[in-house]
Amino acid sequence: MKNLLGKINTKLDSQGGFLKAVSVLVGGTAFAQLIGFLCLPILTRLYTPEDYSILGVYVAIVSILAVISCLRFDIAIPIPENEGDGKALLLLSLLSNTIFSIFLYLVLFISYPYIQQYKIIHQLSHWIWLVPLGVFVSGFYSALQYWATRHKRFKDIAKTRMTQAIAGNTASMAGGMLSVGFGGLILGQFLNFSGGLIKLATSAKKDLKRIQGSPLKTTFTKFSNFPKYSTFEALANVSAIQLPLILLASYLIGPTVGYLMLAMKVLGVPMGLIGSAFSQVYLAHANKYLESGQLYSYTKKIILKIFKITVIPFLLLALISPYVFVYIFGENWSNVGFYIVAMLPWYFMQILSSPVSMSLHIIGEQKKALVIQLIGFIIRVVGLFLVANFFVDKMIVYYFISAFSFYTFYLIIILYRLYLSEKNEF
């Protein structure tokens, strides 16, 4: 038995500890996803598709704003070899996030009398005031998570995901049982954004005491491409994902966005389980392969591993979705299975490309990453807006096709640029 455990541990420690890191993150994420999935049949009987539609709008607004709240200094934290630069990037991230969140509250306070009659704002009601706070805790968590990634504390990250799942789902179920309406879902999502902050903050505080940081102004200048290019790239990327939900909620009456939200939660299980885990570990190890001139080869291996892990589960999901989810979620959600089948090609390409998307930043191609995301924004948001105004009944079909097309294009470009980088031709 000891020999067997020894062999397993040796295997997990191979490839620079990559497999062990992935297994830790997958384990924690799997627990979180399992909790979320087990709670869904209860939540879908406590809340209506219309409630999930409003949740979709809240998540979309917070996600769009949160991704730029740290000016993208957060994603740069694991990259520099110098610990002083890493510390300075963490402090810049937290400072930017705090200032941005305060600014959002000021803007909301001034503009609320003028925007409260808009359909989406009216739907959110007083819960709109939870948006800037949601942005703050989400940005705070992102910065601390990347600091933990820098120090390869994958166990800590895994534990925070468990905390998020338990706190978020418990709050949502409690809200549903107390009949507080969609506010229970929003409160649960807020806790999902903020869960695990204390644990990550405690570890980071201990680190910061013993590390001599670089001057913030010097570090800001050194990594200025991140706020200059990556901020707009991330904004275009997340807007391309989230703005369509707001557009759909604005143009389509009924539970459509609610169906989409639930389908995304189901497909988010493999995305969160595999994509997120591989993304964190890929980022933690990519710099080493860049220095050895093997980042292209390493990236191809990661994509192939993800393909092998996901292809069979996705095929099985395509076969069973139209038949099983009506029993799992209840009669009100009978169409969800068909939405899941239609979204599978899109999510399959996303799960292949997203974990390695940071590679363009690692090789210093923030400008090209920005251009790609702007193209994605035009295809997915501007295109959907045009379809909404001329062929409103085709919005959902266009939404699915445009997402699949973009992620396919994105993956091809990533591999092509890495190939040129490895050949020193770019």
Summary of the structure (lengths in Angstrom):
residues: 426
radius of gyration: 21.3
end to end distance: 51.1
largest distance: 69.4
contacts: 1461
relative contact order: 0.12
helix: 87%
strand: 0%
